[in-house]
Amino acid sequence: MQDIEITSTSQHSADCDPIELRTSDRIRLVFLPMLVDNPHNRYACLKGSFIYQRKKKDGEWENIKDIDLNQLKSGEGVRLEIKSGELHHFLKKCADLYRIYKKEGIPFGQNKFIKLSSELNTLSNISDAEFRQFLELNKNIGVDTVSRFIKWLAESDQTDAIVEKLEALEINSLSKLNAIIGLSSIKKCLEIWKANKTNDDEDFWQKTFCENYFILSSVFPFPIILVKDKAYVGGKSLTNTGGNLVDFLFKNNITGNAVLIEIKTPATPILGHLYRNDIYNISGELSGATVQVANYSYTFSKEYTNLAADKGLEIQSFKPTCVVLIGNAAAQLGDEKKQKSFELYRNGQRDVQIITYDELFERIKGLENLLEGHQERLNETN
């Protein structure tokens, strides 16, 4: 693919990239094209000049002094030979500019157009049925193309134009697209969990949840949005030390109420040693995290007015929801005594919700099943 840059010089004219016909290290022959609105013949939209140029020491091209044709004497003339390859190249480039004008007119400002290869140009002009048939016969190409297209969508700054095009899709097609994208994200997260059930690197899980915070949102029956990770929630002394940083600060997207989440790792112990014949101590990591997030809630509520004003946060502190994510129940609670001890402690917490990693990802697995069923029902409607 080739770039074609066009810069408007007025409402009715625009300069185009030089068309190089002949080039050496120091000298080149170019055609300087200009698009124009021709009121007498709208198809005659291109004019320009052939120019010899010499490269200066700084790498810029300068025009060789013009020959004043009016000064030619009788019997004198100037001959400029254009070779067959140069002429073919010249005509192709001019044809590209004619096509751009036919479709865009005089584009305003500085614009860059991409000339598609013949294969892509053909593909862009085929019918929907032919396009579907092409992708069915070339499944690997189709999947790779969609993957790259979705990446482009995510990174593009042309959000309004993209949304407008997507809104034009049939509801069924849009639902399928949402299901496919959502399902792929969920499957990726489940693969991360499958490969990292014993990963005790808290920074790894912090980064994972930052990149896929919808995983944490599955904990709640209400919609939440991420405000900040490693968020300061108050607690500094008069000497400006001892500040509290909660792992994740979310808020209820409807009421604005704060949500504080403190994470450990799936390898962090949930229970301690056997205390009596049928009961276990809670681990220091779990009891400490429980008190810690409760303290974060206390300092955040106490200093909320100053914090919200200082950070400009649209967040409330009516009574923050507090969560501790820790351990792996299936791996650590292997018998009824351990399960009983954990549930007695967890359900005895009034202000802090405790959830294990495997419980969290089991909810994500439920979403996967839900989306797969939705996708199957959509396919059946065709």
N, C-alpha and C positions, 0 to 999 in steps of 0.2 A: 504494500500500500504506500502511496505517495501523498505528501502534504502539498496543498496549494493554498498559499496565503494571499488574501485580498484585503486591501485597506482603502476604505472610502475616502475620496478627496473632496466630494461634494454630494449633494442629494442625488445627482445624476451621473456621477463618475466614480471610478475606483481604480487604483493602481494594483497590478498583479505581480506575482513573482516573475523575475526575468526568465525567459525561456532560453537556455543555453544551447547554442547550435554547434559551436566549435570552441574547444578549450585547450590551452596549453598551460605551462607553468606560469607564464607571464602575460599572455594575451588570450582574449576570448571574444567571440562574436555572439551577441545576444539579441533577442527581440524583447523589447520592453512593452508588454501589452497593457492596454487600458480598457476596462469595461465602460460603456457609455449607454445612456438612454437615447436612442435615435428616434426622434418624433416622426421622421419620414419613412423609416423602415425598421420596425422593432427587431427584426431578425439580424440587422446589420448593427450589432452591439459591440464589436471589437475593433479597436484600432491600435496603432503603436508605431515604434521606431526600431530599425535595425541599427545597432551600435557596436563599434569595436571598443574594447576596454583594455586598459593596461593595469596590472596589479601593482600597487604601491608597496613600499617597504613595510608598512604597517598591516598589510594584508587586504586593505580595502581596494575596490576596483574604481578606477577613474576613467572618464570618457576620453578617448583620443580626439584631438581637435577635429571639428567638423570640416568637411570640404564644402565650400559654398558653391552649389551647383549653378547658381546664377552667374558665377564668374567664369564658367567654362566658355572657351572660344569655339567658334564654328569648327566642326569636325572633331572636337574633343568629346570625351565621354568617360564614364566610370562603369566598370564592369564588376559585379559582385556575384561570384559563383556560389551556389548552394548545392551541395552534393545530395545525392538521392537519399542517403540515410538521414542527413540533417533535415531535409525537406519533410521526410516521413515523420520524424520526431516533432517538427514544428507543427504539422497539421494535426497530429494527435493531441498535442498540448492545447492548440487553439480549440479543438473540438471539446475538450474538457471544460474550457472557459465558457463556450457557447452553452453547454449543458447546465453549468452552474447558473448562468444568467437566466436561462429559460425557467429554472426551478425557483431561484431566489431573487431575481432582479438584481439591483445594486445593494449588496449587503452593507448595513451601517456599521461603522467602526472597523476594528481589525478582526478578521475572521480567518480561521484555518479550516480548510475542507480536506477530507480524506478521499483519495481516489481508490476505489475498491479494485481488487484484482478481478479478472474476468469471471473466476469461479464464484467469488463472493457477490459480484454484481448480478450474476445469473441467479444465485440463491436468493438474493433480496427481492427479486422480481417474480419468483414463482408463486403459484397459488398456495393457499393453506393446505389443500389436499396433497399437492406435490411435495410441500415441505414436510408434512407428516410422513409421507411415504419414504422420503429421503432419510429421515431420522430413524424410522423403523428398520430400514435396510442397513443403517450405519449406527447401531446403538451406542457403540463406544464413543464415536464422534459426537453423537447427540448428548450423551451424559456429560462429557467433558465440556462441550459448548455451554450447556445449562449451568454447570458449576462456575465457569468463568464469567458467565453473564450475571449470575447472582452476586459474585464478588464485585463486579463492576457496579451493580445496583447499589450495593452497600457503601461503596466508596465514592459514588458519583455526587456531584454538587447540584445536579439538575433534578432535585427532589420533586418540585411541582410538576414538571413535565412527565416524570415517571409515574407519579400518582395519577395524573390525568389519563395516561394510557392504561394503567392497571384498572382504573374505574370503568373503562370501556369494555373490559372483559366480562363475559357472562359470569353470573354469580357462581355457578357450578365450577367453572374453570378457576376462578379466584379462590374458592374454597379448597380445591385440590392443591393449588399452589401453596396456600397457607399450610395445609396438612403436610405436604411433602417437606417444606422448609422446616416446620416445627418438628417433624419426625426426625429429620436428619440431625438437628441440634440435640434432641433428646438422646438419640442413639450414640452420638459422639460423647455426651456426658456419661452415659452408662458404661461406655468403653473405658473412660477415664477412671471411673469407680472400680470397675472390674480389675484394672491393672494396678490400682493403688490402694487396695484395702488395708495394707499394712504400712502405708507411707506415713511416717511420723514427722514429716517436714511441714510445720505449720505455715511457713511462707508459701509452700506449694499450694496448699488449700486456700490460702488467702487470695493468691493470684487466680486460681481456678474459679472461685466464686465471684471475683471481680469481673472476670470475662464471661461468666455464665450465671449472673445473679438471679435469673429466673428459677434456678434450683432452690435457692433459699426462699423465694416467694411462695413455693409450694407448701411451706409450713403453715401459712396463714389462711384463714377463711375470707380475708379481705384483701383488696388489691394494695400492693406496696410498690414504692419506687425507691431506688438507691439515692441517698443524699450524699454520702461520702464513706469511703473505707478509711480505717485508722483515723477516726474522727475524734477531735478533742471535745470532751464533755464536762470540762470544769475540773476543779479540785486542786488548783495550784495554791501554794502557800504564799505568804507575804513576800517571800524571797524568790517568787516565780519558779518554784520547783514542785515536783510531785504531781504534775498534771495527769489526768486520766485519758487514755486513748482506747475507745471501744473499737473492736474489729470492724463492725459494720453499723452504720447509722442509716436506717431506712425511715420512711414515714408512710402512714396510711394515706393512700392517694385521694381518699374521699374526705376524711376528717382532718388530715394533717398531723395526727398524733404520732409521736416518735416511737420507733421500734429499734431496740438495741440488741445486737447479736454478738455474742462472744463465742469464738470457735477454738476448739482444741484440735485434736487429730483423731482419726479412727483407731489409732494405736494407743491413745491415752487411756489408762485404766479407769474403769467405772467404779469398781469395788476395791476394798482393801482386804484385810485378813478376816478370817472367821471370828466373829465376836462371841457368839454362843453356839449351841449345837445347831440351831436352825436359822441363824441370822448373820449377815456380813456387815462389816463397816463400809461406809462409803469412802472412796479414795480421796486423798487430800486434793488431787487435781480437780475432781468434780465438786467437792464442797467448796474449794477455794474459788473456782470459776463461778459458782452460784452466788457466793457472797460478793464477788468482784463485780458482776454485772448488776447486782442489786445496788451496790455502792455507786456505780456509774449512773444508774437511774436517779439515785438520791441527789448526786452532785449536779446532774443535768437539770433536774427540776428546780433545785435550789438556785442555780445560777442561770436559769433559762433566759431571763430577760436580757442580761448582758450578752450571753452567747448568741442569741438570735439577732440582736441588734448589731453585734460586731461582725457576724458572718453574713448578715442579710438573708438568713434562711427562712423560707416560708414553711415553718414547722411548728407544731404545738407540743406542749408538755402537760397534757391533762393528767395522764398516768401512763408513762411509757410502758410498752410491751417489752418484756425481757426474755431472751432466749439464750440457752447454752447448747451448743452443738458439740458432742463429745462421744468418742468410743464407738464400738461395734458390738451391739447387743448379741447378735448371733454367734460371734466368736468368743465373747467374754461371759455371757450369762448362760452357761451350758446346762445348768440344772435348776430345779424349781426353787431351791433356797436362794440362789443368786438372783433369779428373776423376781422373787418375792421381795428381797431386800431392796432391789433397785426401784421397783414400783412403789413400795411403801415410801421411800424417800422422795421419788419424783412426784407422786400424787399428794405428798404432804407440803409441797411448795406452793404457796399462795400467789406469789408475785413473779416467779421465774418458771418458764417452760423449758423442760429438758428433753432433747431429742437426740437419738444416736444417728450416726452416719448411715447405717444400713436401713434404718427406718426412713430417713430422708430420701435415699435413692430408691427405696421401694415405692415411694410416692411417685417418683419420676418414672419408674417402670410402669406404674398404673397409667400415667399420662401417655406413655408409649402405646400401651394396649388400647387406650381410648382413641388415639389418633389413627392407629392402624385399622380399627373397626370403622372409624369415620371415613377413612380413605376407601375401604372396601365398599361401603354403602354408596359413596360417590361414584365409584367405578360401575356399580350395578345400575346406576341411573342412565348410563350411556347406552 
